Amino acid sequence: MNERRIYDASYPLYASWSLESPIFTAVVFLQIVGNEVRAISSKHWKLKPLHACISDVVELTDKNSWRIRAHITPPDKDHVYAQQFEDMYLEPSPAEKISDTEILTRRLFATMLVNDTPENEALIESINNYSPREEPHGFVINSGHNLDRFFVRALEIFAAWRHAGGLESEEWSRAPDYSRADRARI
């Protein structure tokens, strides 16, 4: 099988989560290289509690030697999602509530490169099915309450987080130094 690998260990990795549904939970792993956003991998769960999904991601990142710079979550004014992440010793980075996420998501799509691997097949299908239509009260997404919607929602959350300054100018900075965290683990 000829798979294209686009992960670059010298750049930070972000995990963007779609958590609003008790049915589907989805996460997309993204890297920013220059002005290109790379979808490295994605994962989803059906009818699984959030703490179990977070545990799966911790195992996946350990197995692949990935380092997550930020776990980006939906807006969380009641600290519901944050508590689950903090219980697993992770610090979430909630996105701001932005009304025009469809426009931000379209801008994100224009700069995206998706890793062509089996893990991303559902993500690619979700992006292909994303077609908002404009109505008098704003954009409406055609897809209903299905897995496609939740993968795209994770990308919308990333786009909103990035637009609101979630990166704080680290996009063009040097690669992160993880030596302190490595020493703490040993």
HELIX and SHEET records of a PDB file:
HELIX    1   1 LEU A   50  ASN A   64  1                                  15    
HELIX    2   2 VAL A   80  ASP A   87  1                                   8    
HELIX    3   3 THR A  101  ALA A  110  1                                  10    
HELIX    4   4 PRO A  118  ASN A  120  5                                   3    
HELIX    5   5 GLU A  121  ASN A  129  1                                   9    
HELIX    6   6 LEU A  147  HIS A  163  1                                  17    
HELIX    7   7 SER A  179  ARG A  185  1                                   7    
SHEET    1   A 6 PRO A  92  PRO A  94  0                                        
SHEET    2   A 6 ILE A  68  THR A  73  1                                        
SHEET    3   A 6 LEU A  13  SER A  18  1                                        
SHEET    4   A 6 PHE A  24  VAL A  33 -1                                        
SHEET    5   A 6 GLU A  36  LYS A  46 -1                                        
SHEET    6   A 6 MET A 112  VAL A 114  1                                        
SHEET    1   B 2 ARG A 133  GLU A 135  0                                        
SHEET    2   B 2 GLY A 138  VAL A 140 -1                                        
END                                                                             
